[in-house]
Amino acid sequence: KQWYQRRVVITAGGLFLDGAGWDRRNSRLIESPPKVLSAPLPVIRIFAENQVLAKDSKMYECPIYKKPRRTDLTFIATVVLRHGTADVEKWIMRGVALLCDIK
């Protein structure tokens, strides 16, 4: 018998980046413009992997929250986003996250 792995893909839109901006041309995190608290993220495709991947220094594990109040009750999941800086700690220290609602 051959077993085929089914891949579940979800398309997510309406997410906002809190603490960073998004470079549409290069599809990566960038510095947010002055006085801009949250930036819309383009529609993204989310899929699950059955394996543990090695951590890449050019990828930031970004949490997704339902509301701006970040608690374990509003946490949804984590997605991996590309960034252009040499150090992922920059985005971690800024607390960059994706929000479903900015109100």
C-alpha beads as a LAMMPS data file, in Angstrom:
LAMMPS data file: protein, C-alpha beads

103 atoms
102 bonds

1 atom types
1 bond types

-500.0 500.0 xlo xhi
-500.0 500.0 ylo yhi
-500.0 500.0 zlo zhi

Masses

1 110.0

Atoms # bond

1 1 1 0.000 0.000 0.000
2 1 1 1.072 3.530 -0.616
3 1 1 0.234 6.160 1.937
4 1 1 -0.225 9.688 0.758
5 1 1 0.193 12.545 3.114
6 1 1 -2.654 15.032 2.880
7 1 1 -1.630 18.646 3.228
8 1 1 -4.149 20.991 4.777
9 1 1 -3.723 24.560 3.558
10 1 1 -5.502 27.534 5.086
11 1 1 -5.661 30.962 3.474
12 1 1 -5.640 33.710 6.100
13 1 1 -6.398 37.351 5.396
14 1 1 -7.144 40.381 7.531
15 1 1 -4.127 39.968 9.815
16 1 1 -2.183 42.956 11.131
17 1 1 1.510 43.134 12.034
18 1 1 2.085 44.779 15.399
19 1 1 5.590 46.183 15.948
20 1 1 6.905 45.823 12.405
21 1 1 6.142 46.574 8.782
22 1 1 5.909 44.268 5.778
23 1 1 7.948 44.533 2.586
24 1 1 5.580 43.313 -0.146
25 1 1 8.260 43.184 -2.830
26 1 1 10.633 40.912 -0.860
27 1 1 7.987 39.263 1.383
28 1 1 9.729 39.933 4.689
29 1 1 9.552 41.892 7.937
30 1 1 10.921 45.433 7.909
31 1 1 11.097 48.398 10.259
32 1 1 7.677 49.962 10.740
33 1 1 7.318 53.543 9.504
34 1 1 7.276 56.248 12.202
35 1 1 3.970 56.598 14.096
36 1 1 2.488 53.468 12.467
37 1 1 1.436 51.012 15.158
38 1 1 0.123 48.196 12.995
39 1 1 0.460 47.330 9.319
40 1 1 -1.825 45.067 7.288
41 1 1 -0.305 41.775 6.204
42 1 1 -1.194 40.428 2.744
43 1 1 -3.135 37.189 2.486
44 1 1 -0.937 34.288 3.578
45 1 1 -1.155 30.530 3.160
46 1 1 -0.705 28.501 6.319
47 1 1 0.013 24.791 6.232
48 1 1 0.960 22.262 8.873
49 1 1 4.101 20.153 8.807
50 1 1 4.367 16.738 10.407
51 1 1 8.073 17.108 11.018
52 1 1 10.242 19.347 13.129
53 1 1 12.280 21.662 10.934
54 1 1 15.666 23.057 11.882
55 1 1 15.545 26.658 13.068
56 1 1 16.628 29.143 10.424
57 1 1 18.236 32.419 11.510
58 1 1 16.439 34.273 8.694
59 1 1 12.988 33.206 9.935
60 1 1 11.001 34.664 12.847
61 1 1 8.430 32.548 14.666
62 1 1 5.623 35.084 14.920
63 1 1 2.708 34.483 17.300
64 1 1 -0.880 35.165 16.198
65 1 1 -3.329 36.638 18.728
66 1 1 -7.063 37.305 18.452
67 1 1 -6.893 40.719 20.138
68 1 1 -4.171 43.266 21.019
69 1 1 -4.296 42.075 24.632
70 1 1 -1.770 39.251 24.428
71 1 1 -2.642 36.470 26.822
72 1 1 -2.710 32.707 26.590
73 1 1 -6.500 32.977 26.085
74 1 1 -6.104 35.066 22.919
75 1 1 -3.152 33.095 21.476
76 1 1 -4.016 31.187 18.281
77 1 1 -0.838 29.784 16.718
78 1 1 2.647 30.608 15.489
79 1 1 3.659 31.256 11.876
80 1 1 7.140 31.586 10.436
81 1 1 7.955 34.887 8.688
82 1 1 11.112 35.849 6.817
83 1 1 13.066 38.890 8.014
84 1 1 15.925 40.800 6.434
85 1 1 18.069 41.509 9.467
86 1 1 20.988 39.449 10.678
87 1 1 19.535 38.872 14.141
88 1 1 16.097 37.447 14.945
89 1 1 16.426 38.800 18.508
90 1 1 15.533 42.256 17.204
91 1 1 11.980 41.130 16.393
92 1 1 11.666 39.113 19.595
93 1 1 12.660 42.109 21.746
94 1 1 10.141 44.311 19.922
95 1 1 7.380 41.818 20.583
96 1 1 6.337 41.586 16.943
97 1 1 3.075 39.667 16.603
98 1 1 0.178 39.174 14.228
99 1 1 -3.242 40.362 15.368
100 1 1 -6.654 39.358 14.029
101 1 1 -8.262 42.512 15.432
102 1 1 -6.577 45.819 16.265
103 1 1 -9.442 47.295 18.309

Bonds

1 1 1 2
2 1 2 3
3 1 3 4
4 1 4 5
5 1 5 6
6 1 6 7
7 1 7 8
8 1 8 9
9 1 9 10
10 1 10 11
11 1 11 12
12 1 12 13
13 1 13 14
14 1 14 15
15 1 15 16
16 1 16 17
17 1 17 18
18 1 18 19
19 1 19 20
20 1 20 21
21 1 21 22
22 1 22 23
23 1 23 24
24 1 24 25
25 1 25 26
26 1 26 27
27 1 27 28
28 1 28 29
29 1 29 30
30 1 30 31
31 1 31 32
32 1 32 33
33 1 33 34
34 1 34 35
35 1 35 36
36 1 36 37
37 1 37 38
38 1 38 39
39 1 39 40
40 1 40 41
41 1 41 42
42 1 42 43
43 1 43 44
44 1 44 45
45 1 45 46
46 1 46 47
47 1 47 48
48 1 48 49
49 1 49 50
50 1 50 51
51 1 51 52
52 1 52 53
53 1 53 54
54 1 54 55
55 1 55 56
56 1 56 57
57 1 57 58
58 1 58 59
59 1 59 60
60 1 60 61
61 1 61 62
62 1 62 63
63 1 63 64
64 1 64 65
65 1 65 66
66 1 66 67
67 1 67 68
68 1 68 69
69 1 69 70
70 1 70 71
71 1 71 72
72 1 72 73
73 1 73 74
74 1 74 75
75 1 75 76
76 1 76 77
77 1 77 78
78 1 78 79
79 1 79 80
80 1 80 81
81 1 81 82
82 1 82 83
83 1 83 84
84 1 84 85
85 1 85 86
86 1 86 87
87 1 87 88
88 1 88 89
89 1 89 90
90 1 90 91
91 1 91 92
92 1 92 93
93 1 93 94
94 1 94 95
95 1 95 96
96 1 96 97
97 1 97 98
98 1 98 99
99 1 99 100
100 1 100 101
101 1 101 102
102 1 102 103
